[in-house]
Amino acid sequence: MPDASRYTCGIFAPTQRRSDALCGRFTLKTPAAAWTPQFLPLWSEQRRRDRSEALDVVPRYNIAPTQAVSCIQSEPDQQRRWSLLRWGLIPPWADDLAIGNRMINARSETAAEKRSFKQAFAQRRCLIPADGYYEWRKTPRGKQPYWIARRDGGMLAMAGLWQRNNKLGEGGTAIESCTVLTTAANQTTRDIHDRMPVFLDRQAQQVWLNTNVDDPAELQSLLCPAPADWLVPRPVSTRVNSPRNDSPDCIKPIAEPGSDQAERFEQGELF
């Protein structure tokens, strides 16, 4: 497996994007040793037997488009492998990296038919580990960011697609990139945004990564909103608006804007 220490948050310079783009930021702060047993069970067991080191993945609190993200891909023999892919799918026919900036997300309802995603949907599906994502709610005071994570603090498996472009890499090296599939928001998050990433449970993850599954209807049935009681939105500061900020402060909860507690804080009554 590749050495994650070679990939820092600066390997791909983040492009300037609107902070309210659907699933335009997410987190993976959980140590790799805690999530590899779920996402890479065979490799994790081999590592345990050999007493080898876990993936050296740097904790991330503000992962942004065009950066390198952890992806779990499936080999033809159904073995899983971990890779770092550029976030923002670049189709094989693309001759400009900038196209990926517009393809950080793909609508799950139409991805199987769209030219840019059709081949990947059929043959190159992946999981993108995360422990939370950001979304922005429009308010009279401006856009308020929320960090949305599992109620129990567990890991999330975002459904993704990946592609390989042989035209744009340097020195004959192909560029591998990915996109996050989205679906309609559930009852918990729809007041913040009308869309959300597709999150797969353990059983759905197995099917999604199975390269022998090619029935569009079966795959489409997996791409539904998360259960309403699964996620909790927490308001956070606007530090997350800049991809240059990548620290625990990005997920530090703040008082709900407009609440009595927030008003008292602004008036100096809370410290």
C-alpha positions as CSV (number, residue, x, y, z in Angstrom):
1,M,0.0,0.0,0.0
2,P,1.2,3.5,-0.7
3,D,2.8,5.6,2.1
4,A,0.2,8.2,3.2
5,S,3.0,10.3,4.7
6,R,3.9,11.4,1.2
7,Y,0.5,13.0,0.8
8,T,-0.2,16.2,2.7
9,C,-3.1,18.6,2.6
10,G,-1.1,20.7,0.2
11,I,-0.4,18.1,-2.5
12,F,-3.3,19.5,-4.5
13,A,-3.9,23.3,-4.0
14,P,-7.5,23.8,-3.1
15,T,-9.4,25.8,-5.6
16,Q,-11.7,28.6,-4.4
17,R,-15.2,27.2,-4.1
18,R,-18.4,28.4,-2.6
19,S,-18.6,27.3,1.0
20,D,-22.2,26.2,0.5
21,A,-21.4,23.6,-2.2
22,L,-23.1,20.3,-1.2
23,C,-20.6,18.1,0.6
24,G,-17.8,20.4,-0.2
25,R,-15.9,19.6,3.0
26,F,-15.6,16.7,5.3
27,T,-13.4,15.3,8.1
28,L,-11.4,12.2,8.8
29,K,-9.8,12.9,12.1
30,T,-10.2,9.3,13.4
31,P,-6.8,7.4,13.6
32,A,-6.4,4.9,10.7
33,A,-5.9,2.1,13.2
34,A,-9.5,2.6,14.4
35,W,-11.1,2.5,10.9
36,T,-9.0,0.1,8.9
37,P,-10.6,-3.0,10.6
38,Q,-14.0,-1.9,9.2
39,F,-12.9,-0.8,5.8
40,L,-9.9,-3.1,5.2
41,P,-10.6,-6.1,7.4
42,L,-8.2,-8.6,5.7
43,W,-5.3,-6.1,5.5
44,S,-5.9,-5.1,9.1
45,E,-5.8,-8.7,10.3
46,Q,-2.6,-9.3,8.3
47,R,-1.1,-6.1,9.9
48,R,-2.0,-7.4,13.3
49,R,-0.4,-10.8,12.7
50,D,2.8,-9.2,11.3
51,R,2.7,-6.4,13.9
52,S,3.3,-3.9,11.2
53,E,2.5,-0.2,11.3
54,A,-1.0,1.2,10.6
55,L,-1.5,3.6,7.7
56,D,0.2,6.8,8.4
57,V,-2.8,9.0,7.6
58,V,-2.7,12.6,9.0
59,P,-5.9,13.5,10.9
60,R,-7.9,16.0,8.8
61,Y,-10.5,18.5,10.1
62,N,-11.3,20.3,6.8
63,I,-10.8,18.2,3.7
64,A,-11.5,20.3,0.6
65,P,-12.0,19.7,-3.1
66,T,-8.9,18.8,-5.2
67,Q,-7.1,17.5,-2.2
68,A,-6.0,13.8,-1.7
69,V,-8.6,11.7,0.1
70,S,-8.6,8.2,1.4
71,C,-10.6,5.8,-0.8
72,I,-11.3,2.1,-0.5
73,Q,-11.4,0.4,-3.9
74,S,-12.1,-3.2,-4.8
75,E,-9.9,-5.5,-6.9
76,P,-11.4,-8.0,-9.4
77,D,-10.9,-10.8,-6.8
78,Q,-12.9,-8.6,-4.4
79,Q,-9.9,-7.8,-2.2
80,R,-10.0,-4.3,-1.0
81,R,-7.2,-1.7,-1.3
82,W,-6.6,1.7,0.1
83,S,-5.6,4.6,-2.1
84,L,-5.3,8.4,-2.0
85,L,-7.3,9.9,-4.8
86,R,-7.8,13.5,-5.9
87,W,-11.3,14.7,-4.9
88,G,-13.1,15.9,-8.0
89,L,-13.7,13.3,-10.6
90,I,-11.7,13.7,-13.9
91,P,-13.2,11.5,-16.6
92,P,-10.8,9.5,-18.9
93,W,-11.7,11.8,-21.8
94,A,-11.0,15.1,-20.0
95,D,-8.0,17.2,-21.1
96,D,-8.2,19.8,-18.3
97,L,-7.9,19.2,-14.6
98,A,-10.3,22.0,-13.9
99,I,-13.2,19.7,-14.9
100,G,-12.8,17.9,-11.6
101,N,-13.6,21.1,-9.7
102,R,-17.2,20.8,-10.9
103,M,-17.4,17.0,-10.1
104,I,-16.8,16.7,-6.4
105,N,-20.4,15.4,-6.1
106,A,-22.6,13.3,-8.4
107,R,-26.4,13.0,-8.0
108,S,-27.1,9.3,-7.2
109,E,-30.4,9.5,-9.1
110,T,-28.7,10.2,-12.4
111,A,-25.1,9.0,-12.1
112,A,-25.7,5.7,-13.9
113,E,-26.8,7.6,-17.0
114,K,-24.5,10.6,-17.1
115,R,-21.6,10.5,-19.5
116,S,-19.1,11.7,-16.9
117,F,-20.1,9.0,-14.3
118,K,-21.7,6.1,-16.2
119,Q,-18.6,4.0,-16.6
120,A,-17.5,4.6,-13.1
121,F,-20.9,3.7,-11.7
122,A,-20.8,0.4,-13.6
123,Q,-17.2,-0.5,-12.9
124,R,-15.4,1.8,-10.5
125,R,-17.3,2.2,-7.3
126,C,-15.5,3.1,-4.0
127,L,-16.0,4.0,-0.4
128,I,-14.7,7.2,1.1
129,P,-14.2,7.0,4.8
130,A,-15.2,10.0,6.9
131,D,-16.3,10.8,10.5
132,G,-18.3,13.9,9.6
133,Y,-19.1,16.4,6.9
134,Y,-19.9,20.1,6.7
135,E,-22.9,21.9,5.4
136,W,-24.0,25.5,5.4
137,R,-27.4,26.9,6.3
138,K,-28.5,30.2,4.8
139,T,-29.5,32.6,7.6
140,P,-30.2,36.4,7.9
141,R,-26.7,36.7,9.3
142,G,-25.1,34.9,6.5
143,K,-24.2,31.2,5.9
144,Q,-23.8,29.2,9.1
145,P,-21.6,26.1,8.9
146,Y,-22.6,22.9,10.6
147,W,-20.5,19.8,11.3
148,I,-22.7,16.7,10.8
149,A,-21.5,13.5,12.4
150,R,-22.9,10.2,13.7
151,R,-24.7,10.4,16.9
152,D,-22.6,7.6,18.4
153,G,-19.3,9.1,17.1
154,G,-18.7,6.2,14.7
155,M,-17.3,6.2,11.1
156,L,-19.2,7.0,8.0
157,A,-18.8,5.3,4.6
158,M,-19.6,7.7,1.8
159,A,-20.5,6.0,-1.5
160,G,-18.1,7.2,-4.2
161,L,-17.1,6.7,-7.8
162,W,-13.5,6.8,-9.1
163,Q,-11.8,7.2,-12.5
164,R,-8.4,7.0,-14.0
165,N,-7.2,9.7,-16.5
166,N,-4.1,8.8,-18.5
167,K,-4.0,12.1,-20.5
168,L,-3.2,14.6,-17.7
169,G,-0.7,12.9,-15.5
170,E,3.0,13.9,-15.5
171,G,5.7,11.5,-16.6
172,G,3.2,8.9,-17.8
173,T,1.5,8.6,-14.4
174,A,-2.2,8.4,-14.5
175,I,-4.4,10.6,-12.3
176,E,-6.9,8.8,-10.2
177,S,-9.8,10.9,-8.9
178,C,-13.1,10.4,-7.1
179,T,-16.5,11.9,-6.4
180,V,-19.1,11.6,-3.6
181,L,-22.6,10.5,-4.5
182,T,-25.4,12.5,-3.0
183,T,-29.1,11.9,-2.3
184,A,-32.1,13.8,-0.9
185,A,-31.5,15.0,2.7
186,N,-33.2,13.2,5.6
187,Q,-35.5,14.8,8.2
188,T,-32.5,15.7,10.4
189,T,-30.5,17.7,7.8
190,R,-33.1,19.0,5.3
191,D,-33.4,22.3,7.2
192,I,-29.7,22.9,6.5
193,H,-29.5,21.7,2.9
194,D,-31.9,19.7,0.7
195,R,-29.1,17.2,-0.3
196,M,-26.7,15.0,1.7
197,P,-24.0,12.4,0.9
198,V,-25.0,8.8,0.5
199,F,-23.9,6.8,3.5
200,L,-23.7,3.0,3.3
201,D,-24.1,0.6,6.2
202,R,-21.9,-2.5,6.5
203,Q,-24.1,-4.7,4.3
204,A,-24.5,-2.1,1.6
205,Q,-20.8,-1.5,1.6
206,Q,-20.2,-5.1,0.6
207,V,-22.6,-4.9,-2.3
208,W,-21.3,-1.5,-3.5
209,L,-17.7,-2.7,-3.7
210,N,-18.6,-6.0,-5.3
211,T,-17.3,-5.7,-8.9
212,N,-19.6,-8.7,-9.9
213,V,-22.7,-6.7,-9.1
214,D,-23.8,-4.8,-12.3
215,D,-27.5,-4.5,-11.9
216,P,-28.3,-0.8,-11.9
217,A,-31.5,-1.3,-10.0
218,E,-29.8,-3.3,-7.2
219,L,-27.1,-0.6,-6.9
220,Q,-29.6,2.2,-7.0
221,S,-31.5,0.7,-4.1
222,L,-28.5,1.3,-1.9
223,L,-28.4,5.0,-2.6
224,C,-31.0,6.4,-0.1
225,P,-30.9,8.9,2.7
226,A,-29.4,8.0,6.1
227,P,-31.9,7.2,8.9
228,A,-33.2,10.3,10.6
229,D,-31.7,9.3,14.0
230,W,-28.3,8.5,12.7
231,L,-26.7,12.0,12.4
232,V,-26.4,15.1,14.6
233,P,-25.7,18.6,13.2
234,R,-23.6,20.9,15.3
235,P,-23.1,24.6,14.5
236,V,-19.4,25.4,14.2
237,S,-17.4,28.6,13.6
238,T,-16.8,30.0,10.1
239,R,-13.1,29.0,10.4
240,V,-14.1,26.0,8.2
241,N,-14.9,28.4,5.4
242,S,-11.2,28.6,4.5
243,P,-9.5,25.4,3.5
244,R,-6.3,26.8,5.0
245,N,-7.8,26.1,8.4
246,D,-7.4,22.4,9.3
247,S,-7.4,22.0,13.0
248,P,-9.7,20.7,15.8
249,D,-11.1,24.3,16.1
250,C,-13.0,23.6,12.9
251,I,-15.4,21.1,14.6
252,K,-15.6,22.9,18.0
253,P,-19.3,23.4,18.6
254,I,-20.7,26.9,19.1
255,A,-24.0,28.2,20.4
256,E,-26.8,27.8,17.9
257,P,-27.1,31.1,16.0
258,G,-30.1,33.1,17.1
259,S,-30.5,31.1,20.3
260,D,-30.8,32.7,23.7
261,Q,-27.4,31.4,24.6
262,A,-25.9,33.0,21.5
263,E,-27.5,36.3,22.2
264,R,-26.2,36.3,25.8
265,F,-22.7,35.5,24.5
266,E,-22.8,38.4,22.1
267,Q,-23.9,40.7,24.9
268,G,-21.0,39.6,27.0
269,E,-23.1,37.7,29.6
270,L,-21.4,34.4,28.8
271,F,-17.7,33.8,28.7
